[in-house]
């Protein structure tokens, strides 16, 4: 068989000679290109500005549309169309979804888009269509874009080469940590939680002051994520520090709740903040399922009373319930507590994917800010030099105003004439008539830029005051230029400027503002122990009633077992016994599978009950063989209709799920016959042929699951019934007349297991049953 490497792949056209390459190499190269494209241009954020390409293009397109935070709104469809047509050649739905998320206050810690209209809600509802909503940039987005007009970053051609777009935004604050990011690439993923901007800036400034700052010291300044939906972080401090040090970890986040007192000693729990990225509607559904399945029997009801804020009311089953215990069980069994997976996988310099620590992410941002500062300073320096050149020409013109006017009035080519003229005074050589110094050859000539500026000067500027203003502007620019040169020459001054800029952002979005206050708190997570069901349910007497058709109910109190119970037409009673709400019921199906029914979950006894098949996954073709109360520590005698059986501890047959637990293995048409609680030291079996056999219990093996061993030998028919008893006390049964018969001497029927046995004694029941 040919190897994959030997299979040629045709390429080229009829006009070009065909090319070929191994299939493995062709597939590998093309998949690698796809993987790199996904990683770099779709899934992973840039560590410098914390944005993916689609988010960066959305903000840049809004800037081009002049949608400033103080300006008007524009239709989202217009914004989406510009982004798709000019910069992002992908589906409009994906672009609009990305823009909508930037506007969601419950998804973004510091929203970058100011939305007007329905942009979704915390319930999990989708935003309205793009034609119905409007948007503009938020104040935080404007901070990310500052410097684009000052050559702060590199530009690259857009997808069709007709326009240019920035490779990265200048980013005046660490947006990656402030708003977080998530994405799935090829072979890698990222999941970064949002943080408090005030704390992140404190950490960045501390890192500038001490580049060798320890991870523990940095974690004290940035203690943990700050989610927009609030909540309480219950992850141990050491685990958080380790996660920030390695860039990977998990953070336990809980809902925030409080106890609200009601009349007459009653109370209820009110949840005011839910975990991040958990839709409120889905959370309510899960809590309702918890109530229905009785996973937390302490909880009686859940209501959503939310308006603009979150208010989920949890009602306990009784006022004696411990709120801490109930919430602990809910945290364990619902999305009121989640684990947020931390994975700080980002692009370094926009090219290299890397799982970074908290220090590395901050360092990438600070290095980017220093480069932005250098480029903006150089751009400003060039602007100052150009303006100084123009100012020099203006001042020369003012000092030689009559000659300038004469040239402009009478010369056919005034620009060239101004450039040829040797002017006697320039601002570098004279500031007054008394300071006149004859110029050196070529020193007083005007440049082309200066000549053009003089020709474009307005007549109303030709006044004495304007000359004074120009000289004042010149002096100010010279001072600013000296400061910029010092800044570019000193690393210390550069970091001091960056700290100053960060402090300005901190004053705008920090803890002193309504948006900047920390929302997510910290607490210790008390371990939730597995509390027995009996400890969570009030112990009350009930009477369990189950019909032949499998309709089950629980009546309050211990009703007399010989009472008349109502059943559906064509149905009748089969199992009636006393129990308590803390009991667990064991149901044996004819397939040999046990099912567990908590007595507290049974429907009330006012009606006819509910089909037991709605509570457990009992197949329609299976029959109910037995139903009884589970008692810890006892053992059960299992037997099938074919005469096989064994002993199993009752604790081994408890099922944890609706699907039950297979214990006795049978093959149709054989079926499970019984499961009796063991009593005594001997076993008695009776077959359909009315032969009775008694043998020692010790001859039966104890198993957790299986077919078992042969109990009695039959030529035809099968096993009718089996029981266990104490041989010294003899065997009792009821005769056809209802009288109790007792057989003290069973030596005639005593034998080895798997023997045929002998005919049952006179008066034995005709249905071949011991009870």
Secondary structure as UniProt FT lines:
FT   HELIX           4..6
FT   HELIX           23..38
FT   HELIX           39..43
FT   TURN            47..49
FT   HELIX           53..64
FT   TURN            65..66
FT   TURN            69..70
FT   STRAND          74..75
FT   HELIX           76..86
FT   HELIX           92..103
FT   TURN            105..107
FT   TURN            109..110
FT   STRAND          113..116
FT   TURN            122..123
FT   HELIX           130..132
FT   STRAND          134..137
FT   HELIX           139..145
FT   TURN            146..147
FT   HELIX           148..150
FT   STRAND          155..157
FT   TURN            159..160
FT   STRAND          164..166
FT   HELIX           175..179
FT   STRAND          181..184
FT   STRAND          189..192
FT   HELIX           197..209
FT   TURN            211..212
FT   HELIX           215..221
FT   TURN            228..229
FT   STRAND          232..233
FT   HELIX           237..246
FT   STRAND          248..254
FT   STRAND          256..261
FT   HELIX           263..265
FT   STRAND          267..273
FT   TURN            276..277
FT   HELIX           280..293
FT   TURN            294..298
FT   STRAND          299..304
FT   STRAND          312..316
FT   TURN            319..320
FT   HELIX           323..333
FT   TURN            335..336
FT   STRAND          337..343
FT   STRAND          345..348
FT   TURN            349..351
FT   STRAND          352..355
FT   HELIX           358..399
FT   HELIX           401..410
FT   TURN            412..413
FT   HELIX           414..420
FT   TURN            427..429
FT   HELIX           433..435
FT   TURN            441..444
FT   HELIX           448..455
FT   HELIX           459..461
FT   HELIX           464..489
FT   HELIX           491..509
FT   TURN            511..512
FT   TURN            514..516
FT   STRAND          521..522
FT   HELIX           533..536
FT   STRAND          541..547
FT   TURN            548..549
FT   STRAND          551..556
FT   TURN            561..562
FT   TURN            569..570
FT   STRAND          573..580
FT   TURN            581..582
FT   STRAND          584..589
FT   TURN            590..591
FT   STRAND          593..598
FT   HELIX           599..601
FT   STRAND          610..611
FT   HELIX           612..614
FT   TURN            620..621
FT   STRAND          624..629
FT   TURN            632..633
FT   STRAND          635..640
FT   TURN            641..642
FT   STRAND          644..649
FT   HELIX           650..653
FT   TURN            658..659
FT   STRAND          661..662
FT   TURN            668..669
FT   STRAND          672..677
FT   STRAND          682..687
FT   TURN            688..689
FT   STRAND          691..696
FT   HELIX           697..699
FT   STRAND          709..710
FT   STRAND          719..725
FT   HELIX           727..729
FT   STRAND          731..734
FT   TURN            736..737
FT   STRAND          740..743
FT   TURN            747..749
FT   TURN            753..754
FT   STRAND          758..759
FT   TURN            762..763
FT   TURN            766..767
//
